[in-house]
């Protein structure tokens, strides 16, 4: 099982992730895509990365805005795996012009 991060570890990890917020239970961020098709491409790109990691975020699409919430459910909170997935989501969003 993956180790849960302490509050200090989560705070330090979020400091390196622009726009992400959260606590030891979950981390979250929203992105505004240029248009709806780009929002869907972002979800698709994240789905591929998540499947490769075998670690899946909660995603909510509202027109051009995509909301992500990440936690390691099996561990009961935030782990290094969540921070790694957040970095991959940031990369995908940047590549598609979502901010």
N, CA, C and O of each residue as an XYZ file, in Angstrom:
396
protein
N       0.849     -1.188      0.000
C       0.000      0.000      0.000
C       0.888      1.243      0.000
O       1.985      1.226      0.559
N       0.428      2.287     -0.608
C       1.149      3.539     -0.706
C       0.950      4.335      0.582
O      -0.130      4.319      1.173
N       2.008      5.035      1.011
C       1.949      5.789      2.268
C       1.200      7.107      2.087
O       1.388      7.812      1.096
N       0.357      7.421      3.050
C      -0.322      8.709      3.078
C       0.690      9.815      3.354
O       1.660      9.612      4.084
N       0.457     10.979      2.767
C       1.308     12.124      3.025
C       0.807     12.886      4.247
O      -0.394     12.937      4.512
N       1.735     13.471      4.977
C       1.374     14.313      6.119
C       0.879     15.652      5.597
O       1.027     15.961      4.414
N       0.300     16.432      6.473
C      -0.164     17.767      6.090
C       0.993     18.603      5.546
O       0.830     19.314      4.554
N       2.153     18.524      6.184
C       3.332     19.267      5.708
C       3.773     18.789      4.330
O       4.141     19.599      3.479
N       3.738     17.474      4.107
C       4.125     16.923      2.802
C       3.167     17.382      1.704
O       3.600     17.722      0.603
N       1.879     17.392      2.000
C       0.883     17.841      1.013
C       1.103     19.323      0.711
O       1.084     19.729     -0.450
N       1.309     20.121      1.743
C       1.543     21.558      1.553
C       2.780     21.788      0.688
O       2.758     22.620     -0.219
N       3.845     21.061      0.963
C       5.071     21.192      0.170
C       4.843     20.747     -1.271
O       5.322     21.392     -2.204
N       4.123     19.660     -1.453
C       3.827     19.174     -2.796
C       2.971     20.141     -3.582
O       3.199     20.343     -4.775
N       1.988     20.743     -2.931
C       1.117     21.709     -3.608
C       1.861     22.985     -3.961
O       1.491     23.667     -4.917
N       2.897     23.320     -3.214
C       3.683     24.523     -3.508
C       4.342     24.422     -4.882
O       4.603     25.440     -5.523
N       4.610     23.206     -5.332
C       5.214     22.980     -6.645
C       4.188     22.778     -7.748
O       4.554     22.578     -8.906
N       2.913     22.828     -7.404
C       1.837     22.604     -8.370
C       0.971     23.860     -8.441
O       0.094     24.064     -7.603
N       1.217     24.679     -9.421
C       0.502     25.943     -9.576
C      -0.999     25.719     -9.760
O      -1.420     24.991    -10.658
N      -1.796     26.350     -8.904
C      -3.246     26.300     -9.049
C      -3.929     25.158     -8.324
O      -5.156     25.145     -8.225
N      -3.176     24.204     -7.816
C      -3.767     23.080     -7.084
C      -3.967     23.477     -5.631
O      -3.155     24.200     -5.053
N      -5.066     22.991     -5.043
C      -5.349     23.207     -3.633
C      -5.717     21.861     -3.024
O      -5.884     20.871     -3.735
N      -5.840     21.837     -1.711
C      -6.280     20.607     -1.080
C      -5.729     20.436      0.308
O      -5.201     21.361      0.925
N      -5.871     19.216      0.774
C      -5.437     18.852      2.120
C      -5.055     17.384      2.085
O      -4.845     16.826      1.008
N      -4.963     16.757      3.236
C      -4.548     15.354      3.267
C      -5.615     14.403      2.724
O      -5.328     13.234      2.469
N      -6.835     14.894      2.546
C      -7.918     14.045      2.027
C      -7.936     13.989      0.499
O      -8.165     12.927     -0.079
N      -7.691     15.150     -0.168
C      -7.741     15.218     -1.624
C      -7.102     16.502     -2.104
O      -6.977     17.474     -1.359
N      -6.689     16.486     -3.393
C      -6.216     17.708     -4.036
C      -7.094     17.964     -5.240
O      -7.677     17.035     -5.799
N      -7.194     19.237     -5.648
C      -8.113     19.573     -6.731
C      -7.649     20.810     -7.503
O      -6.932     21.669     -6.990
N      -8.084     20.857     -8.735
C      -7.822     22.011     -9.590
C      -8.829     22.010    -10.728
O      -9.327     20.964    -11.144
N      -9.117     23.213    -11.222
C      -9.980     23.377    -12.395
C      -9.184     24.054    -13.497
O      -8.308     24.878    -13.234
N      -9.499     23.696    -14.729
C      -8.867     24.288    -15.907
C      -9.953     24.819    -16.824
O     -11.000     24.193    -16.987
N      -9.703     25.972    -17.420
C     -10.586     26.521    -18.450
C      -9.935     26.260    -19.800
O      -8.841     26.750    -20.077
N     -10.602     25.501    -20.617
C     -10.115     25.208    -21.966
C     -10.610     26.286    -22.925
O     -11.593     26.967    -22.636
N      -9.938     26.445    -24.061
C     -10.376     27.455    -25.033
C     -11.789     27.216    -25.564
O     -12.499     28.164    -25.899
N     -12.198     25.936    -25.641
C     -13.526     25.599    -26.138
C     -13.899     24.196    -25.646
O     -13.081     23.489    -25.057
N     -15.135     23.820    -25.901
C     -15.617     22.527    -25.407
C     -14.850     21.344    -25.989
O     -14.491     20.434    -25.242
N     -14.584     21.322    -27.313
C     -13.819     20.180    -27.835
C     -12.440     20.036    -27.182
O     -11.965     18.918    -26.982
N     -11.805     21.146    -26.853
C     -10.505     21.075    -26.177
C     -10.665     20.539    -24.762
O      -9.806     19.798    -24.285
N     -11.744     20.899    -24.086
C     -12.004     20.348    -22.753
C     -12.130     18.830    -22.830
O     -11.628     18.118    -21.961
N     -12.791     18.343    -23.854
C     -12.945     16.900    -24.033
C     -11.595     16.256    -24.343
O     -11.307     15.164    -23.855
N     -10.768     16.920    -25.146
C      -9.428     16.391    -25.437
C      -8.588     16.326    -24.160
O      -7.800     15.396    -23.984
N      -8.753     17.309    -23.267
C      -8.039     17.284    -21.992
C      -8.465     16.063    -21.171
O      -7.623     15.346    -20.631
N      -9.751     15.839    -21.085
C     -10.248     14.671    -20.344
C      -9.695     13.389    -20.965
O      -9.288     12.475    -20.248
N      -9.680     13.321    -22.285
C      -9.177     12.134    -22.963
C      -7.688     11.931    -22.677
O      -7.258     10.809    -22.408
N      -6.904     12.998    -22.732
C      -5.466     12.899    -22.457
C      -5.214     12.451    -21.022
O      -4.333     11.630    -20.768
N      -5.980     12.988    -20.096
C      -5.827     12.597    -18.692
C      -6.264     11.151    -18.497
O      -5.660     10.426    -17.706
N      -7.291     10.727    -19.197
C      -7.745      9.340    -19.087
C      -6.644      8.375    -19.522
O      -6.447      7.336    -18.892
N      -5.937      8.708    -20.578
C      -4.848      7.849    -21.046
C      -3.723      7.805    -20.010
O      -3.233      6.725    -19.679
N      -3.311      8.964    -19.498
C      -2.252      9.016    -18.490
C      -2.669      8.269    -17.225
O      -1.871      7.536    -16.641
N      -3.907      8.455    -16.810
C      -4.403      7.808    -15.598
C      -4.429      6.292    -15.766
O      -4.100      5.554    -14.837
N      -4.811      5.839    -16.927
C      -4.856      4.399    -17.182
C      -3.447      3.816    -17.144
O      -3.235      2.727    -16.610
N      -2.478      4.547    -17.716
C      -1.083      4.092    -17.679
C      -0.570      3.996    -16.244
O       0.217      3.108    -15.919
N      -1.017      4.909    -15.392
C      -0.590      4.914    -13.987
C      -1.435      3.985    -13.120
O      -1.076      3.701    -11.977
N      -2.547      3.516    -13.655
C      -3.544      2.771    -12.890
C      -3.977      3.575    -11.659
O      -4.086      3.061    -10.546
N      -4.218      4.867    -11.920
C      -4.613      5.799    -10.860
C      -5.540      6.833    -11.503
O      -5.114      7.575    -12.388
N      -6.789      6.887    -11.076
C      -7.812      7.615    -11.813
C      -8.409      8.761    -10.998
O      -8.864      8.554     -9.873
N      -8.407      9.966    -11.564
C      -8.991     11.119    -10.874
C     -10.502     11.164    -11.062
O     -11.050     10.521    -11.957
N     -11.156     11.924    -10.217
C     -12.548     12.280    -10.463
C     -12.517     13.485    -11.392
O     -11.770     14.436    -11.160
N     -13.330     13.444    -12.445
C     -13.360     14.530    -13.425
C     -14.796     14.987    -13.618
O     -15.725     14.180    -13.655
N     -14.958     16.285    -13.739
C     -16.273     16.880    -13.944
C     -16.127     17.938    -15.031
O     -15.327     18.864    -14.895
N     -16.892     17.807    -16.100
C     -16.818     18.752    -17.220
C     -18.047     19.651    -17.178
O     -19.183     19.179    -17.130
N     -17.795     20.949    -17.196
C     -18.855     21.954    -17.262
C     -18.506     22.902    -18.398
O     -17.788     23.882    -18.197
N     -19.008     22.616    -19.581
C     -18.748     23.345    -20.805
C     -17.260     23.385    -21.080
O     -16.703     22.359    -21.472
N     -16.576     24.517    -20.896
C     -15.138     24.613    -21.165
C     -14.292     24.355    -19.927
O     -13.065     24.321    -20.024
N     -14.908     24.173    -18.781
C     -14.172     24.013    -17.528
C     -14.161     22.546    -17.108
O     -15.193     21.876    -17.079
N     -12.958     22.069    -16.783
C     -12.802     20.692    -16.315
C     -12.258     20.749    -14.887
O     -11.228     21.369    -14.623
N     -12.967     20.095    -13.982
C     -12.575     20.039    -12.571
C     -11.988     18.660    -12.290
O     -12.573     17.642    -12.660
N     -10.829     18.632    -11.632
C     -10.180     17.383    -11.253
C     -10.072     17.310     -9.735
O      -9.734     18.295     -9.079
N     -10.356     16.155     -9.193
C     -10.159     15.869     -7.772
C      -9.406     14.554     -7.701
O      -9.784     13.569     -8.336
N      -8.325     14.551     -6.911
C      -7.472     13.367     -6.848
C      -7.236     12.964     -5.397
O      -6.958     13.802     -4.538
N      -7.350     11.678     -5.147
C      -6.916     11.082     -3.882
C      -6.672      9.609     -4.154
O      -7.142      9.061     -5.151
N      -5.934      8.977     -3.259
C      -5.706      7.541     -3.373
C      -6.729      6.875     -2.461
O      -6.514      6.736     -1.257
N      -7.836      6.468     -3.054
C      -8.950      5.929     -2.272
C      -8.531      4.733     -1.424
O      -8.965      4.595     -0.280
N      -7.689      3.870     -1.985
C      -7.288      2.669     -1.247
C      -6.438      2.991     -0.018
O      -6.374      2.200      0.923
N      -5.781      4.161     -0.032
C      -4.954      4.569      1.113
C      -5.720      5.495      2.053
O      -5.317      5.689      3.199
N      -6.812      6.061      1.575
C      -7.620      6.939      2.411
C      -7.179      8.391      2.431
O      -7.443      9.107      3.397
N      -6.504      8.837      1.364
C      -6.087     10.238      1.313
C      -5.057     10.469      0.231
O      -4.975      9.715     -0.739
N      -4.269     11.521      0.405
C      -3.305     11.948     -0.608
C      -1.970     11.228     -0.418
O      -1.449     11.113      0.692
N      -1.431     10.743     -1.554
C      -0.133     10.073     -1.579
C       0.726     10.712     -2.675
O       0.260     11.586     -3.406
N       1.966     10.274     -2.782
C       2.853     10.756     -3.854
C       2.255     10.471     -5.227
O       2.486     11.229     -6.170
N       1.504      9.410     -5.350
C       0.866      9.061     -6.616
C      -0.075     10.181     -7.075
O      -0.177     10.459     -8.270
N      -0.746     10.808     -6.141
C      -1.661     11.896     -6.483
C      -0.902     13.119     -7.006
O      -1.328     13.762     -7.965
N       0.215     13.426     -6.369
C       1.025     14.553     -6.821
C       1.597     14.273     -8.214
O       1.670     15.174     -9.050
N       1.999     13.032     -8.459
C       2.516     12.659     -9.778
C       1.431     12.790    -10.846
O       1.699     13.279    -11.944
N       0.220     12.362    -10.534
C      -0.881     12.491    -11.487
C      -1.215     13.959    -11.724
O      -1.520     14.345    -12.853
N      -1.164     14.774    -10.691
C      -1.416     16.214    -10.859
C      -0.408     16.825    -11.825
O      -0.777     17.658    -12.653
N       0.847     16.426    -11.733
C       1.862     16.932    -12.670
C       1.536     16.509    -14.098
O       1.693     17.304    -15.025
N       1.087     15.278    -14.288
C       0.711     14.816    -15.631
C      -0.505     15.586    -16.158
O      -0.573     15.903    -17.345
N      -1.455     15.882    -15.282
C      -2.613     16.669    -15.698
C      -2.158     18.066    -16.115
O      -2.619     18.588    -17.130
N      -1.261     18.672    -15.346
C      -0.726     19.990    -15.704
C      -0.079     19.964    -17.082
O      -0.294     20.870    -17.887
N       0.714     18.926    -17.361
C       1.366     18.805    -18.668
C       0.342     18.706    -19.788
O       0.472     19.366    -20.819
N      -0.667     17.888    -19.584
C      -1.701     17.729    -20.619
C      -2.436     19.039    -20.840
O      -2.691     19.421    -21.982
N      -2.779     19.728    -19.764
C      -3.498     20.994    -19.889
C      -2.662     22.038    -20.596
O      -3.169     22.764    -21.452
N      -1.395     22.122    -20.253
C      -0.505     23.102    -20.901
C      -0.389     22.824    -22.387
O      -0.383     23.751    -23.197
N      -0.298     21.554    -22.751
C      -0.190     21.174    -24.160
C      -1.421     21.509    -24.979
O      -1.349     21.623    -26.203
N      -2.556     21.666    -24.302
C      -3.808     21.977    -24.997
C      -4.246     23.433    -24.829
O      -5.296     23.829    -25.333
N      -3.446     24.220    -24.127
C      -3.788     25.625    -23.947
C      -4.861     25.872    -22.908
O      -5.512     26.916    -22.925
N      -5.055     24.916    -21.995
C      -6.022     25.106    -20.919
C      -5.308     25.753    -19.733
O      -4.175     25.399    -19.404
N      -5.984     26.700    -19.102
C      -5.346     27.418    -17.983
C      -6.202     27.333    -16.737
O      -5.831     27.876    -15.695
